């Protein structure tokens, strides 16, 4: 077994960020906490852009990027803090269109994710009448778990239905509480032998898309050693960075805060436990993004 060294802990990221031209920055847990934008993170992104850098917000939000932008505006993240948004919702919709799926079985809160389902096409409540499943999350993430969907997924597996996972995250942090995401159902379906299209991090499609957009915005090719991923999730952000061949900055105060943070600061021992096996590593770790 290969051991992974824990990243060095830093308090300020300015010197590190200035080594790069493009940031692939996670959204939830890095620039906002589920309720409000984090001022220090917004300041860091603003400073990076003022120095000529390009900020790509790369989100596993299962909605079109324009809805992510509205959400960020509501949480008072300055529009000047980023250049563009790549959302897993857009990637999922692109995949649905590319495959020509006409009838879809929706899983997820259709009021919250109305924009995704409305743009996806015709929805049907019977598995026998659809071409694929489109999942944005659990229908009721307050009271349900992944196992509540096993019987339905077994029926879908019998029909060999493709499963489009519009949010590969397993959990999301909302103001200190963790909720299951579509990734939990995607994992279960894949374990049952089902075919899953993962429309976001850590899969290559997310950072491939972000790099294409960044290069178009900059009007030049961007070498991967000039790209830095900033994220709070080892499984998605850091694993995606490792697979894509770019550096990463780990934000410990997000979904791994209970594993790594004590009294607002990173505990080196806890951080070491998180990075003690075959996990991807990072150039540095900090509790919250700060310039």
C-alpha positions in Angstrom: 0.0 0.0 0.0 1.3 3.4 -1.0 1.2 6.0 1.8 0.4 9.6 0.9 2.0 12.5 2.7 -0.4 15.0 4.1 -0.1 18.4 2.5 1.6 21.3 4.3 -0.7 23.6 6.2 -0.8 27.2 5.2 -2.7 30.2 6.5 -2.6 32.4 3.4 -2.7 31.3 -0.3 -1.6 34.4 -2.1 1.9 33.2 -2.9 0.7 29.8 -4.0 -2.1 31.1 -6.2 0.2 33.5 -8.1 2.1 30.5 -9.5 -0.9 29.7 -11.7 -2.9 31.2 -14.6 -6.2 29.4 -14.0 -8.1 28.2 -11.0 -10.7 25.5 -11.1 -12.5 26.4 -7.9 -15.2 24.4 -6.2 -18.3 26.3 -5.0 -20.1 24.8 -2.1 -17.7 24.6 1.0 -15.1 26.8 -0.6 -16.8 30.1 -1.7 -20.0 29.7 0.3 -21.2 27.6 3.2 -24.7 26.9 1.9 -26.1 30.1 3.2 -23.7 33.0 2.5 -20.6 33.7 0.5 -17.3 33.5 2.5 -15.8 37.0 2.3 -12.2 35.8 2.5 -12.6 33.4 -0.4 -14.3 36.0 -2.5 -11.5 38.4 -1.8 -8.9 35.8 -2.8 -10.6 35.2 -6.1 -11.0 38.9 -6.8 -7.3 39.4 -6.2 -6.3 36.5 -8.4 -8.4 37.9 -11.3 -7.0 41.4 -10.9 -3.6 39.9 -11.4 -4.6 38.4 -14.7 -5.8 35.0 -13.6 -8.9 33.2 -14.8 -11.3 31.8 -12.3 -13.5 28.8 -13.4 -16.1 27.8 -10.8 -16.5 24.1 -11.3 -19.6 22.8 -9.5 -21.3 19.5 -9.1 -24.6 21.4 -8.8 -27.2 19.5 -10.8 -28.6 22.6 -12.4 -27.7 24.8 -15.4 -24.9 27.3 -14.8 -27.2 30.3 -15.0 -29.1 28.9 -11.9 -25.7 28.5 -10.1 -25.0 32.2 -10.9 -28.4 33.3 -9.5 -27.7 31.3 -6.3 -24.3 32.9 -5.9 -25.8 36.3 -6.4 -28.3 35.6 -3.7 -25.5 34.6 -1.4 -23.7 37.8 -2.2 -20.7 36.5 -4.1 -19.4 39.4 -6.3 -19.8 38.6 -10.0 -16.3 40.0 -10.5 -14.9 37.0 -8.4 -15.2 34.6 -11.3 -15.0 34.3 -15.1 -17.4 31.4 -15.8 -19.2 28.5 -14.3 -19.1 24.9 -15.3 -22.0 22.9 -13.7 -22.6 19.2 -13.7 -26.2 20.0 -14.6 -25.1 21.5 -17.9 -22.8 18.4 -18.5 -25.7 16.1 -17.8 -28.0 18.0 -20.1 -25.4 17.8 -22.8 -25.0 14.1 -22.4 -28.8 13.6 -22.5 -29.0 15.5 -25.8 -25.9 13.7 -27.2 -27.4 10.3 -26.5 -30.8 11.3 -27.8 -32.8 10.3 -24.7 -36.4 11.4 -25.2 -38.1 10.0 -22.1 -36.6 10.3 -18.7 -37.4 9.0 -15.3 -36.6 11.8 -12.8 -35.1 11.2 -9.4 -34.6 14.3 -7.2 -36.6 17.3 -5.9 -38.4 18.6 -9.0 -39.2 21.9 -7.3 -35.6 22.6 -6.4 -34.1 21.3 -9.7 -37.0 22.3 -11.9 -34.6 24.0 -14.4 -32.7 20.8 -15.0 -35.8 18.6 -15.5 -37.5 21.2 -17.6 -34.6 21.4 -20.0 -34.0 17.6 -20.1 -37.2 16.8 -22.0 -40.2 14.6 -21.4 -40.5 13.0 -17.9 -42.3 9.8 -17.1 -43.2 8.3 -13.7 -42.9 4.7 -14.9 -39.5 3.0 -15.5 -41.1 0.9 -18.2 -41.7 4.0 -20.4 -38.3 5.7 -20.3 -34.9 5.7 -22.1 -32.9 6.6 -19.1 -32.9 7.8 -15.5 -31.9 11.4 -14.7 -30.9 11.9 -11.1 -30.2 15.2 -9.4 -30.5 13.9 -5.8 -32.8 12.1 -3.5 -36.5 13.1 -3.7 -36.5 13.8 0.0 -33.0 14.2 1.4 -34.4 14.9 4.9 -35.9 11.5 5.4 -34.6 9.1 2.7 -31.3 7.2 2.3 -29.8 5.4 -0.7 -31.2 2.1 0.4 -34.7 3.4 0.0 -34.1 3.3 -3.8 -32.7 -0.2 -4.0 -35.9 -1.9 -5.2 -36.5 0.8 -7.9 -32.9 0.6 -9.0 -33.1 -3.2 -9.2 -36.0 -2.8 -11.6 -34.0 -0.3 -13.6 -31.1 -2.7 -13.7 -33.3 -5.4 -15.1 -34.2 -3.1 -17.9 -30.6 -2.1 -18.4 -31.5 1.6 -18.1 -28.7 4.1 -18.2 -28.4 6.3 -15.1 -27.3 9.9 -15.7 -25.9 11.3 -12.4 -26.2 15.0 -12.5 -24.3 15.4 -9.2 -21.5 12.9 -8.4 -21.1 14.3 -4.9 -22.0 11.8 -2.1 -22.9 14.5 0.4 -23.3 18.2 0.6 -22.8 20.5 3.6 -25.6 22.9 4.2 -24.8 25.2 7.1 -23.1 22.5 9.1 -25.5 19.6 8.2 -24.6 16.9 5.6 -27.2 15.7 3.1 -26.9 12.8 0.7 -26.5 13.7 -3.0 -27.2 12.0 -6.3 -23.7 10.4 -6.2 -24.9 8.1 -3.4 -27.5 6.6 -5.7 -25.1 6.5 -8.6 -22.7 4.5 -6.5 -25.4 2.1 -5.5 -26.6 1.6 -9.1 -23.1 1.0 -10.3 -22.5 -1.5 -7.5 -25.6 -3.3 -8.8 -24.0 -3.5 -12.2 -25.9 -0.6 -13.7 -24.4 1.9 -16.3 -23.8 5.3 -14.8 -22.8 8.5 -16.6 -21.1 10.7 -14.1 -21.6 14.4 -15.1 -19.1 16.1 -12.9 -16.0 15.8 -10.6 -13.9 13.7 -10.2 -14.6 12.5 -13.7 -12.5 14.0 -16.6 -15.5 15.6 -18.3 -15.7 18.3 -15.6 -12.1 19.6 -15.9 -12.0 18.9 -19.6 -14.9 21.2 -20.0 -13.5 23.8 -17.6 -10.2 23.9 -19.4 -11.8 24.3 -22.8 -13.8 27.3 -21.5 -10.8 28.8 -19.8 -8.7 28.6 -22.9 -11.4 30.1 -25.0 -11.7 33.0 -22.5 -8.0 33.6 -22.4 -7.5 33.1 -26.2 -4.6 30.8 -25.6 -3.7 27.3 -24.6 -3.1 26.7 -20.9 -0.6 24.2 -19.7 -1.8 21.9 -17.0 1.0 23.0 -14.7 -0.5 26.4 -14.8 -3.9 25.2 -13.4 -4.8 24.8 -9.8 -7.8 23.0 -8.4 -9.3 24.4 -5.1 -11.7 22.1 -3.3 -12.9 20.7 -0.1 -13.6 17.1 -1.1 -10.9 14.5 -1.4 -13.1 12.1 -3.4 -14.2 14.6 -6.0 -12.0 17.8 -6.1 -8.6 16.2 -5.2 -9.1 12.9 -7.1 -10.3 14.9 -10.1 -7.2 17.0 -10.0 -4.9 14.0 -9.7 -6.6 12.2 -12.6 -6.4 15.4 -14.7 -2.8 16.0 -13.9 -3.1 19.3 -12.2 -2.2 20.6 -8.7 -4.7 21.1 -5.9 -5.3 23.2 -2.8 -7.3 21.5 -0.1 -9.8 23.5 1.9 -10.2 21.6 5.2 -13.1 23.6 6.5 -15.6 22.1 4.1 -17.1 18.6 4.2 -14.0 17.2 5.9 -14.0 19.7 8.7 -15.1 17.2 11.4 -12.1 15.0 10.2 -9.5 17.7 10.2 -10.4 20.9 12.1 -10.4 21.7 15.8 -11.5 25.1 17.1 -11.3 26.6 13.7 -7.7 25.4 12.8 -6.4 22.3 11.1 -5.2 19.6 13.4 -2.0 18.1 11.8 -2.7 14.7 13.2 -6.2 14.6 11.9 -5.1 15.9 8.5 -2.5 13.1 8.4 -5.2 10.5 9.1 -7.3 11.8 6.2 -4.3 11.5 3.8 -2.8 8.4 5.2 -3.6 5.9 2.5 -4.0 6.0 -1.2 -5.8 9.3 -1.3 -4.8 12.0 -3.7 -2.7 14.8 -2.1 -2.5 18.5 -2.5 0.2 21.3 -2.7 -1.2 22.7 0.5 -4.1 22.6 3.0 -5.8 25.5 4.7 -8.9 25.8 6.8 -10.6 28.4 4.5 -9.5 30.0 1.3 -7.7 33.3 2.2 -5.4 35.4 0.1 
